[in-house]
Amino acid sequence: METTFENRHPAKQVLKDLLWMTQQQTADTRLHLGHALAGAGQAAERKLLGLRSVGVNEHFLPAVLQAMGIRSITFDRLSDPRPVLALNRLFEDNQGLALREIMEGKEAMLLLQLFFQNAKSFAFDDWSTNPQIPELWQPILDKVLLPLEKRNLDFIFYPGDPTSAKPGQLMEFFSLLESFSGYGKVTLAMEESEQAALKDILFPSSAPDAAGENSKLRSLLFSRHIHALLIYSPKQASIYLAQTHFRIKRREVPAATALAGNARDHFIAGFTAGILMGLGHQGSLALGLTVFGSNGPLDKADQHVRLQGYLREWISEF
């Protein structure tokens, strides 16, 4: 199987570096909060993904952060859990109030400031399925992140299915991304089919030139202060920056793994862990695919063994 990164080190060496890292690392003060689940409904069980193998502690995302549209969050130092536990109680004690009304209160804003002071990255739910993200997060940007003077964060957004957007909602979404770009780097993550749908909406009269239209779409997105565009398809994952891009062919995995409802969460958990560890875009892309591929519903081995074993098998296929 040929797997390459364009313009950078061969993918096999990147994977070997990841394997070496898993053999050296012990989790320190870095932290990932996510809501990875195995199974569904009442049979669901929380499942660790093996991030401790690369030096990142794992815990589960509190309900209040999930309600805010957060899919996962990372910290460069272990954060004091007391503020978010207090915020969770505030959320549970005020179920009769709208979430925005709760979150705009002084107490909630103070608790968020305390909890987010060591945050490094945020990944959000699909925007098309959670339309309250803009109205919730604009006040948080103004009243939480601005006072903290944080300008080095990473934000990962999913547009979801753009065809479900009402007139004007796409422009509202892009305006929101521009607001976030003032606090760090914004990555827009899409499946290949979602990219095609977005392209058709923004350039409806374009000539049938897929490569040219994709380039126009990327130019438009970069002009809206989007730092990176992450695209995945059944065969490969690519990340585009303004001046370069990387691509890696996905290793074939069982259908149960590829189609699992939490597959995207697993990929982003690895990708954001890579960012947190300073692996760069190519290493983070490879780690995302490794965490995704080693955490299918049929994978029962210990989390550390799963991740290392997956890397060894992938390397052996070259």
Secondary structure, DSSP 8 states (H G I E B T S, - for coil): -----TTSS-HHHHHHHHHHHHHH----S-EEEE--EESSGGG-EE---SGGGGT-EEEE--HHHHHTTEEEEEESS---SHHHHHHHHHHHHTTTS-HHHHHTSHHHHHHHHHHHTTEEEEEEEEGGG-TTHHHHHHHHIIIIIHHHT---EEEEEE---GGG--TTHHHHHHHHHHHHHTTEEEEEEEEHHHHHHHHHHHSTT--S-HHHHHHHHHHHHHHTT--EEEEE-SSEEEEE-SS-EEEEE-----HHHHT-TTHHHHHHHHHHHHHHTT-HHHHHHHHHHHHHHT--TT--S-HHHHHHHHHHHHHHT-
